[in-house]
Amino acid sequence: MNIWIGSDMGERLKINEWLITKEFLARAEVPNRLYFEELCEHVYEYLKNTPVPVLSTFDPKNLRIYFTVGHDYKNWWIINEDYAFADMITLMRRWVKNFYPSYQVDYEDEVPLSEDEVWVKVREEGVKLEDALEMKKKVSVIETGVVGEITLSKDEFEFTKNRKKTLRVSGTLDNPLPLHKFIKYIRFIKDGREMRDYIFKNSLEIQEFPDKEDDVIIEYKDKKLKNFFIVNFPNLVMKQLYPIVDGDYKHYWRWGKYVIQFNSHYVQDECLEYVEEKRRELSMTSNDLDSQDIVSG
């Protein structure tokens, strides 16, 4: 297999720069050059913001883009114009995210009593209401954190803690720290608690991302629209898919943040049937697991 990195031109290019080098891309024999070159631009923009180094290469014989993380992990994607650029990046990001710096820690925390617990204290134990409202209990908490995409020029990075996304800046007022040093250090931390402590001691939150995301209009046709459903189902499996009956997007469908136009009833039926079939499969799998739990006790 002939991989296009390490050729006489490749040696003069920085990592992943082949993705935006017209002279380099012009040598590729691809069915749709415009799609290929624009896809490469999207891939380059994504890779320059990943919190882990990713080496991209191109296989001209099989029309594949390869990603390599470290020495042991590699994956590839076939260049196919029946996939929207955003969906190709979604597939790539889904794999690369497995290597984003992340942690999971559990600890004890104190939280106020629930309403039912307050009334138990008052009615059964004779505690005054105002005192019961001030009482707390210890609970076990699991916290997960993931360092997401970065912007080196601004020393900013996305950070998701327990599914709540924020924007943070590396360093503090007392300890300025360039993001490239922050990221380089954090990649080698293996202990979850140590990583959590390092993140919060060496960066500051500057913005919370809103829970509700902006609408994204999807007006793909035929195969590209079908592939949109295939690619995005894992991220939207818990989201309701329903027709919009009024407003600016009447006759469109909503699926999470996506507002979708079907270009034909045939395509609409195929896409909706795909979602229903995948949900049935997940439901059956869930039921099978529940049955195994019951059998195994």
C-alpha positions as CSV (number, residue, x, y, z in Angstrom):
1,M,0.0,0.0,0.0
2,N,1.4,3.4,-1.0
3,I,0.8,6.0,1.7
4,W,1.5,9.6,0.7
5,I,3.7,10.8,3.5
6,G,7.5,10.5,3.3
7,S,7.7,11.3,-0.5
8,D,10.2,13.9,-1.5
9,M,7.4,16.5,-1.2
10,G,6.0,15.0,2.0
11,E,9.4,15.5,3.7
12,R,9.2,19.2,3.1
13,L,5.7,19.5,4.6
14,K,4.8,19.8,8.3
15,I,2.5,17.3,9.9
16,N,-0.9,17.2,8.1
17,E,0.0,20.0,5.8
18,W,-0.6,17.8,2.8
19,L,-4.3,18.3,3.5
20,I,-4.1,21.9,2.4
21,T,-1.3,21.8,-0.2
22,K,-2.8,22.1,-3.7
23,E,0.3,20.8,-5.5
24,F,0.2,17.7,-3.3
25,L,-3.5,17.1,-3.7
26,A,-3.4,17.6,-7.5
27,R,-1.5,14.4,-7.8
28,A,-4.4,12.3,-6.4
29,E,-6.7,10.5,-8.9
30,V,-10.1,11.0,-7.3
31,P,-13.6,10.8,-8.8
32,N,-14.5,14.3,-7.5
33,R,-11.5,16.6,-7.0
34,L,-13.6,19.5,-5.6
35,Y,-15.1,17.3,-2.9
36,F,-11.7,15.8,-2.1
37,E,-9.9,19.1,-1.7
38,E,-12.7,20.6,0.4
39,L,-12.9,17.5,2.6
40,C,-9.2,17.8,3.2
41,E,-9.6,21.4,4.3
42,H,-12.2,20.3,6.8
43,V,-10.0,17.5,8.1
44,Y,-7.1,19.9,8.5
45,E,-9.2,22.4,10.5
46,Y,-10.3,19.6,12.8
47,L,-6.9,18.1,13.3
48,K,-5.2,21.4,14.2
49,N,-7.6,21.7,17.2
50,T,-7.4,18.2,18.7
51,P,-5.9,17.9,22.2
52,V,-3.8,14.9,21.0
53,P,-1.4,14.7,18.1
54,V,-2.9,12.9,15.1
55,L,-0.9,12.0,12.0
56,S,-3.0,11.9,8.8
57,T,-1.9,10.1,5.7
58,F,-3.5,9.3,2.3
59,D,-3.8,6.0,0.5
60,P,-4.3,7.0,-3.2
61,K,-5.0,3.4,-4.3
62,N,-7.9,2.8,-2.0
63,L,-8.9,6.4,-1.6
64,R,-8.6,6.4,2.2
65,I,-7.6,8.9,4.7
66,Y,-5.7,7.3,7.6
67,F,-5.3,8.6,11.2
68,T,-2.6,7.4,13.5
69,V,-2.5,8.2,17.2
70,G,0.7,7.2,19.0
71,H,2.5,4.1,17.7
72,D,-0.3,1.6,18.0
73,Y,-3.6,3.1,17.0
74,K,-4.7,3.6,13.4
75,N,-8.1,4.0,11.6
76,W,-9.2,5.0,8.1
77,W,-12.1,6.4,6.3
78,I,-13.0,6.0,2.6
79,I,-13.4,9.3,0.7
80,N,-17.0,9.1,-0.4
81,E,-18.9,12.2,-1.7
82,D,-22.2,10.6,-0.5
83,Y,-21.2,11.8,3.0
84,A,-21.4,15.4,4.0
85,F,-18.2,17.0,5.2
86,A,-19.7,17.5,8.7
87,D,-20.6,13.8,8.8
88,M,-17.1,12.7,7.8
89,I,-15.7,14.8,10.6
90,T,-18.2,13.4,13.0
91,L,-17.0,9.9,12.2
92,M,-13.4,10.9,12.5
93,R,-14.0,12.8,15.8
94,R,-15.9,9.8,17.3
95,W,-12.7,7.7,16.9
96,V,-10.2,10.3,17.9
97,K,-12.2,11.3,21.1
98,N,-11.2,7.9,22.5
99,F,-7.7,9.4,23.0
100,Y,-8.7,12.8,24.4
101,P,-7.3,13.4,27.9
102,S,-10.1,12.3,30.3
103,Y,-10.6,11.2,33.9
104,Q,-13.2,9.5,36.1
105,V,-13.0,10.0,39.9
106,D,-15.4,9.2,42.7
107,Y,-15.6,11.0,46.0
108,E,-17.9,11.8,48.9
109,D,-19.8,15.0,48.8
110,E,-22.4,16.7,51.1
111,V,-25.8,17.6,49.7
112,P,-29.0,18.9,51.3
113,L,-31.6,16.4,52.3
114,S,-34.4,15.7,49.8
115,E,-37.9,16.9,50.6
116,D,-39.0,13.5,51.8
117,E,-36.0,13.1,54.0
118,V,-36.7,16.5,55.6
119,W,-40.2,15.5,56.5
120,V,-39.0,12.2,58.0
121,K,-36.7,14.2,60.2
122,V,-39.6,16.6,61.2
123,R,-42.4,14.1,61.7
124,E,-40.6,11.0,62.9
125,E,-37.6,12.4,64.7
126,G,-39.0,15.6,66.0
127,V,-36.4,17.8,64.4
128,K,-37.4,21.5,63.8
129,L,-38.2,22.3,60.2
130,E,-35.6,25.1,59.9
131,D,-33.0,22.7,61.4
132,A,-33.9,19.9,59.0
133,L,-33.6,22.2,56.0
134,E,-30.0,23.0,57.0
135,M,-29.1,19.3,57.4
136,K,-26.9,17.6,54.9
137,K,-26.1,14.0,54.0
138,K,-23.0,12.4,52.5
139,V,-23.3,10.9,49.0
140,S,-20.9,9.1,46.7
141,V,-20.4,11.2,43.5
142,I,-18.8,10.0,40.2
143,E,-17.3,12.8,38.2
144,T,-16.1,12.5,34.6
145,G,-14.1,15.1,32.7
146,V,-12.9,15.4,29.1
147,V,-10.5,17.9,27.6
148,G,-11.9,18.7,24.1
149,E,-10.9,20.8,21.1
150,I,-8.2,23.4,21.7
151,T,-7.4,26.9,20.3
152,L,-3.6,27.3,20.7
153,S,-3.6,31.0,19.5
154,K,-6.0,31.9,22.4
155,D,-4.8,29.4,25.0
156,E,-8.4,28.1,25.2
157,F,-9.8,24.6,25.4
158,E,-13.2,23.0,25.7
159,F,-13.8,21.0,28.8
160,T,-16.8,18.7,29.6
161,K,-17.5,17.8,33.2
162,N,-20.4,15.4,33.7
163,R,-21.7,16.3,30.2
164,K,-21.7,20.1,31.0
165,K,-19.4,21.8,28.4
166,T,-17.4,24.9,29.3
167,L,-14.6,26.9,27.8
168,R,-11.4,27.3,29.8
169,V,-8.1,29.1,29.5
170,S,-4.9,27.6,30.5
171,G,-3.0,29.2,33.4
172,T,-4.1,31.4,36.2
173,L,-3.5,35.0,37.2
174,D,-0.7,33.9,39.5
175,N,0.6,31.2,37.2
176,P,0.4,32.0,33.5
177,L,0.7,28.9,31.4
178,P,0.7,28.6,27.6
179,L,-1.8,26.0,26.4
180,H,0.8,24.0,24.5
181,K,2.6,23.3,27.7
182,F,-0.6,22.6,29.6
183,I,-1.7,20.0,27.0
184,K,1.8,18.5,26.7
185,Y,1.9,17.8,30.4
186,I,-1.7,16.6,30.8
187,R,-1.2,13.9,28.1
188,F,1.1,12.0,30.3
189,I,-1.1,12.0,33.5
190,K,-2.5,8.6,34.1
191,D,-4.2,9.0,37.5
192,G,-7.7,10.4,37.3
193,R,-7.5,12.4,40.5
194,E,-4.2,13.9,39.5
195,M,-5.5,15.0,36.1
196,R,-8.6,16.5,37.7
197,D,-6.5,18.5,40.2
198,Y,-4.1,19.7,37.5
199,I,-6.9,20.9,35.2
200,F,-8.6,23.0,38.0
201,K,-5.4,24.3,39.5
202,N,-3.9,25.3,36.2
203,S,-6.8,26.7,34.2
204,L,-9.8,29.1,34.6
205,E,-13.3,28.8,33.3
206,I,-14.3,31.7,31.1
207,Q,-17.6,30.6,29.6
208,E,-20.4,28.1,29.9
209,F,-21.8,26.7,26.7
210,P,-25.6,26.9,26.6
211,D,-27.6,23.7,27.0
212,K,-29.6,24.5,23.9
213,E,-27.5,24.4,20.7
214,D,-28.3,26.5,17.7
215,D,-30.4,24.9,15.0
216,V,-28.5,23.2,12.1
217,I,-30.4,23.0,8.9
218,I,-30.0,19.8,6.9
219,E,-31.1,19.9,3.3
220,Y,-29.1,17.0,1.9
221,K,-30.4,14.8,-0.9
222,D,-30.9,11.0,-1.3
223,K,-27.8,9.0,-0.2
224,K,-26.2,11.9,1.6
225,L,-29.3,12.4,3.7
226,K,-29.5,8.6,4.4
227,N,-25.9,8.6,5.5
228,F,-26.6,11.6,7.8
229,F,-29.0,9.4,9.7
230,I,-26.6,6.5,9.8
231,V,-23.7,8.6,11.1
232,N,-25.6,10.7,13.6
233,F,-27.9,8.1,15.1
234,P,-25.5,7.1,17.9
235,N,-25.4,10.8,19.1
236,L,-29.2,11.3,18.7
237,V,-30.6,8.0,19.8
238,M,-32.3,9.5,22.9
239,K,-33.6,12.6,20.9
240,Q,-37.2,12.7,19.7
241,L,-37.6,12.8,15.9
242,Y,-40.8,14.6,14.9
243,P,-42.3,16.8,12.2
244,I,-42.5,20.5,12.7
245,V,-46.1,21.7,12.2
246,D,-45.7,25.5,12.3
247,G,-43.3,28.3,12.1
248,D,-40.5,29.0,9.6
249,Y,-39.7,25.3,9.2
250,K,-43.1,23.9,8.7
251,H,-42.9,20.6,6.9
252,Y,-39.4,20.0,8.1
253,W,-38.5,17.5,10.9
254,R,-36.6,18.1,14.1
255,W,-34.0,15.7,15.6
256,G,-32.2,17.4,18.5
257,K,-30.5,20.5,17.1
258,Y,-31.0,19.4,13.5
259,V,-33.9,20.7,11.4
260,I,-34.2,18.3,8.4
261,Q,-35.9,18.6,5.0
262,F,-36.7,15.4,3.2
263,N,-36.4,15.8,-0.6
264,S,-38.9,12.9,-1.3
265,H,-41.4,10.7,0.6
266,Y,-39.3,7.7,-0.4
267,V,-36.1,9.0,1.3
268,Q,-38.2,10.1,4.3
269,D,-39.7,6.7,4.7
270,E,-36.2,5.0,4.4
271,C,-34.7,7.3,7.0
272,L,-37.5,7.0,9.5
273,E,-37.6,3.3,9.1
274,Y,-33.8,3.1,9.7
275,V,-34.2,5.1,13.0
276,E,-37.1,2.9,14.2
277,E,-35.2,-0.3,13.3
278,K,-32.1,0.8,15.2
279,R,-34.2,1.7,18.2
280,R,-35.9,-1.7,18.1
281,E,-32.5,-3.4,18.0
282,L,-31.3,-1.4,21.0
283,S,-34.5,-2.2,22.9
284,M,-34.1,-5.9,22.2
285,T,-30.5,-5.8,23.3
286,S,-31.5,-4.0,26.5
287,N,-34.2,-6.5,27.2
288,D,-31.7,-9.4,26.7
289,L,-29.3,-7.8,29.1
290,D,-32.1,-7.4,31.7
291,S,-33.0,-11.1,31.3
292,Q,-29.4,-12.1,31.8
293,D,-29.2,-10.0,35.0
294,I,-32.4,-11.8,36.3
295,V,-31.1,-15.3,35.4
296,S,-27.7,-14.6,36.9
297,G,-29.2,-13.1,40.1
